[in-house]
C-alpha cells in the first residue's frame, strides 16, 4: 500500500515530463524550420512567391523584401478590400475562418486558464487518493465538489454564446461580400453570372423553341440556349489527338535538341530524326520516323474531328444551359417552379462556371441522383466507422513476423540483420499508413462524383462533408475510445445500448484523453505551419524536374509555370476539426486553449502569405465552402455541449449537479434553434441575389443593408464593387416592375452604338484585351475569319441562328464607326472572343481545338522550318516564350503567364 503513492507520483512525473519534452522538441523543430524557410525562400521564386510574376497584373502580389520577417509584413500590408480582389472570395473566407478561430480561442484562453485550472486543481480528487495525476489534475475529471461545476457550466454557456455570436457575425459578413462579388463588374461579365442549368428536362420540352417560350418571360428575356449533347466518339478522338500532339511535340523537341546536344560545331551539326516504334508494347512493331508518323496521324485526326464538330452530335442529354440578358432574370428563373410534375426540370442551378461543369453527370435525372446519393452516404458511413479495420490490417502486415505468416515466401526477411529488420519495421508501418491516408481523399472524391453532382465545386463540398465526418469519428471520438470503435461498441452494447449510455461512455473517456489532444494541438500548431511554409517536397521536385527531367517547353512550363492550388474539401475539415477539439476540451481541459489559439493564429499568418504569394485557384465559387465550415463548427459545438451534459450526468450520483444538467439541456436546445435560424436566414442569401439589390431606389450601404437611395447619410466605406451597383449594374439588371424590359433587338443595339460613337470603343477595347494577341501568321492568313470561327453547321449543334440573334451589347456587334478604327489584329481577337462566348457551355469536344505544338526558338531557325512544315499539314505550332540555349541544349520559358492555347479560355471564364 505504501508504494502506491510513489507509483502514482512516478506516473505523474512521466506524464508531465513527456508533455514538456514534446513541447520543447516540437517548438525547437518548428523554430528551425521557420529559420530554414527564411533562408531558402530566396532560392526559388517559383516555389515561394510565384504570384509575383506568374499571374495577371490584377492578381499579382507585391514583391517581397529581403528582410527576415518581410513575408509577414508584406502580406499584412495588403488591406482586406485589396486582398479579396487578389486572392478571391474562397481564399479570403478561409482566412476569415482562421482569424475567427484565433480571436475566439485567444479570448477563451484569457478567461478559461485563470478561472478553470485553479478550480480543477485545488482540493481535487487527487488529494483524496484517487489515481488522477500529472496533467489530468488540471481537467474536469479531478473536480470533487458540486459547486465547482458551476464555473464549468458558466464558461460552457459563455464559450457557446461567443461562438454562436461570432458565427452569425461572420455569416452576415460573408453574405455581404458574396453579394458584392456576384454584383461586381468583373464577375458580371462572366458567362456564369447570367446562365442557369436546367436538369431532368422531359423529352417533349428538350428543344430550343420550348425552352425559349418558357424562360423568355423573365425580364430581359433569353439570350442563348445550349442543349447539352453527348459526343462520346468525338471526345475519344479529341483525347487521342491530345495524346498524339504531345508525342509529336516530344519528337520535334528531341529533333531540335539533337542539333545542339553534341560536342560538334553547334552551327553545322545536323539534327537526328527520332526513330522509334508506335506501339505502346515494348519491342512490338517496326521502327519508323516518329515525326512523320505522328504528323500524318495528327493531320488525319484534325480533319476527322473538324468534320464531326461541324456535323454535331444528335444524341441530346436531358439538360440545358440557358443564358439570360440580365443577372436578375437568371437568379429569378432558378427559384421558379417550372414543371408541374415532381422531379421534372428540377433542380436548377445558377452561377456555374464553364470550367466547373461535370459533363459525365449531365444526363442523370433527379431520382437517380437521390438513389446514388443514398448509396454513397451508406458507403461513406461504413468506410468511416470501419476505418480502423484497414488501419489494423496495415499495421499487422507491416510487422515482419506477421508478413512471414501471411506470405511464407518472405521468410528470408527473418534472417536479415536485426538493424535492417528494425529499419523495415520502423519505416513500413508509417509508410503504409501514409499511403492509406493518401487514398482516402481519392475514395471520397469517387463517392461524391458517383452521387451525380453537376459541378466540380459541389463534389468538393461533398468531399468536405465526408472528410469532416471521418475526422470527427476517427480522430475526435475513436481516438478517445481506447480499443477502437468495435470494442467500444461491444462495451456499450454489453451494458445495455441506449443514447444515454453512449453519451456517458464518451463523457467518461474524454477527460482521460485530454493529454493526447493537448499534445495533438501542440504538434499541429508548432510543426504544421512551418512545414506548410517550407514546401520541402515541391522544392525538391522542382529542382529535380528542372535540372534532370524537363526537356521540352511544355515540360519546363509544367514545372516552372504551373501554380499550385488547394482543395478546400481537404483543407477545411482539419481546421473545423481543430475548432471542434478546442471547443470540446475548452472547459474540460483548459490547458488546450492556448495551443489551439496559437494554432489558428500562426496558420492565419501562414495561409495569408500562401494565398497571396503561392496558391492560385482554377475556379472561384464565391466562398461556398465557408457556410459549410460554419455548420461543421456547429457540429463541434453540439459535441461539446452533449459531452458536458454527459459529464454532469455522470457526476449526478456523486454530487448534486441536477441544475447543471437541466441548464445544459436548455443550452443544447437554444443552440439547435440558433442553427435552424441561421440556416433559414442565410441559405437563400448565399444561393441567390436579393431582389432589392437590383432596385433603382435601393443600394447597399457600408453595413451591407439595403437602404433608400435618397438617404444622404451614406459614406464611402463600402465593400468594393457594391458602391458601384447603381452605375455599373442598374442599367442592365435594374428591375422595372411596371414594364419588364424586352430583349434588345439588333437594330436597337447598333443604333445605340452609333449614338455612343467612339465612346463604345473603350468598352470593346477592354474586352479585346481579354483575348491573346494573334500571331503574324494569323493576321496574314486571317485564319480566324468569321466563317472559320462560326460555321453554320456548328451553330446547329446547340441552337439555331435565331436564338443567338437575341444577344445585344456583349455580343460585340461592332458598327461601322467603331469598325473603322479596329486593326486586323483587333478583329481577329474580337472574333476569338465571340467564338468562345458562343461555345462557353458547349460540351468541350464540340469546340476543342488542337493543342499547339510548342517548340523552342533557336539561332539556326530549325524550328521555323519545322513550324512551316507542320503548318503545311494544318497543324498549329508556335514558339511563344520558349528558347533553346545553343551551348547547353536546355530549354527556357520566360515572360509568359499562359501556355499556348490556354489564355482565351482562362480569361473568358473570368470575364476579363
Secondary structure, 3 states (H helix, E strand, C coil): CHHHHHHHHHHHHHHHHHHHHHHHHHHHHHHHHHHHHHHHCCCCHHHHCHHHCCCCHHHCCCCCCCCCCHHHHHHHHCCHHHHHHHHCHHHHHHHHHHHHHHHHHHHHHHHHHHHHHHHHHCCCHHHHCCCCCHHHHHCHHHCCCHHHHHHHHHHHHHHHHHHHHHHHHHHHHHHHHHHHHHHCHHHHCCHHHHEEEECCCCHHHCCHHHHHHHHCCCCCCEEEEEEEECCHHHHHHHHHHHHHHHHHHHHHHHHHHHCCCCCCCCCCCCCCCCEEECCCCCCCCCEEEHHHHHHHHHHHHHHHHHHHHHHCCCCEEEEEEEEECCHHHHHHHCCCCCCCCCCCCCCEEECCCHHHECHHHCCCCHHHHHHHHHHHHHHHHHHHHCHHHHHHHHHHHCCHHHHHHHCHHHHHHHHCCHHHHHHHHHHHHHHHHHHHHHHHHHHHHHHHHHCCCCEHHHHHHHHHHHHHHHHHHHHHHCCCCCCHHHHHHHHHHHCCCCHHHHHHHHHHHHHHHHHHHHHHHHHHHHHHHHHHHHCHHHHHHHHHHHHHHCCCHHHHHHHHCCCCCCCHHHHHHHHHHHHHHHHHCCCCCHHHHHHHHHHHHHHHHHHHHHHHHCCCCCCCCCCHHHHHHHHHHHHHHHHHHHHHHHHHHHHHHCCCCHHHHHHHHHHHHHHHHHHHHHHHHHHHHHHCCCHHHHECCEEECCCCCEEECCCCCCCCCCCCCCCCHHHHHHHHHCECCCCCCCCCCHHHHHHHHHHHCCHHHHHHHHHHCCCCCCCHHHHHHCCCCHHHHCCHHHHHHHCCHHHHCCCCHHHCCCCHHHHCCCCHHHHHHHHHHHHHHHCCCCCHHHHCCCCCEECCECCCCHHHHHHHHHHHCCCCEECCCEEECCCCCCEEECCCCCCCCCHHHHHHHHCC
